[in-house]
């Protein structure tokens, strides 16, 4: 009997070693964890300045088909200020501009003597401006290859990281050439192919500024971008890729009509030797010169029919704006359709007054942006209410099966559009 017991114990030890070596789930109290399958590729398309209701004009058949068969929001509410660079960066970080630091298209960092101008690559290339963690940085850090066919910030080495594939922004690159780049990336071998791609178009926004959002001439830009996206979809179908691709289409803001008759010339209302205009346009910032705080308060904070001004510490909570040190001491937002200017600005732009503007209160229907989605992760034929654009980022990270960075949004807002509820 003792010899039999010894043999039995030995057999058990051998069996245990075999179980450990082979990783058999039946030999342990916990099941073996298997790596989840890689996420389906994700394409994020931005059509700058595409107001939500442009989709109803009957000139964008490919986008309209996507909206009819996939997910469409009644609108995407931008963050304040509803400008291009702050909102594009919010879409990919999930942070309000107050938190990621791109608080305007033009920023004067008085503390450090630096200036940020959205269309000046020498100023925007400094990584110190870009806070938070944009999704392509998080993706690359987590082993997810990314590619950006333009996006504000994507050509900057943020935290020392760039996408695997990226291009410096150039308006000379046509919509079709941008589509070709995306198709080229998606046609790479599986081990080289990016799983997250951005595609950016600015032509609708430019047309909105030039001719106004209600002009029939805006239709030309809408048709051009819709045709480029339609060609992209057709090519993806032909290559058998579209059914395995999650596509999210957004814009950064809407557009409101404006005119040269709706300009507040600051020099006519305040003494700019006593108050420094930091930014103008729809959202203006002012810095009282030494000893001039009382004068600034009495002139700028007084009721006015075409603007609302606040000390930065008193900006309404709903705007989530005013704590960042880059924001000037006094912030003013123009009434819908109006803009701020200085005489010097008007002299430089005498023939260039915009017919369309944005930057206004995000609650205005004219500022509503676009949100569409389609792909294997999404339910079909869904229409959802207006929601805040900070909630796009957690959706994107969920689709990529990646760990999100700190952000202000919530996935719960969009959980109902997913085929499989988040865990």
Secondary structure as UniProt FT lines:
FT   HELIX           2..22
FT   HELIX           25..27
FT   STRAND          41..47
FT   TURN            48..49
FT   HELIX           52..57
FT   HELIX           61..69
FT   STRAND          71..73
FT   STRAND          76..77
FT   HELIX           84..93
FT   HELIX           97..100
FT   STRAND          106..109
FT   TURN            110..113
FT   STRAND          114..117
FT   TURN            118..119
FT   HELIX           121..124
FT   HELIX           127..129
FT   HELIX           135..141
FT   TURN            142..143
FT   STRAND          146..149
FT   TURN            152..155
FT   TURN            159..160
FT   STRAND          165..166
FT   TURN            171..172
FT   HELIX           175..186
FT   TURN            190..192
FT   STRAND          196..201
FT   HELIX           203..211
FT   TURN            213..214
FT   TURN            216..217
FT   HELIX           218..238
FT   TURN            239..240
FT   HELIX           242..244
FT   STRAND          245..250
FT   STRAND          256..257
FT   TURN            260..261
FT   STRAND          263..265
FT   HELIX           266..268
FT   TURN            272..274
FT   STRAND          275..279
FT   STRAND          283..288
FT   TURN            290..291
FT   HELIX           293..300
FT   TURN            305..306
FT   STRAND          307..311
FT   HELIX           312..314
FT   HELIX           317..319
FT   TURN            325..326
FT   STRAND          330..334
FT   TURN            336..337
FT   STRAND          339..341
FT   HELIX           343..348
FT   TURN            349..351
FT   STRAND          356..357
FT   TURN            362..363
FT   HELIX           365..367
FT   STRAND          371..374
FT   TURN            376..377
FT   STRAND          382..384
FT   STRAND          387..388
FT   TURN            389..390
FT   HELIX           391..399
FT   TURN            400..401
FT   HELIX           411..417
//
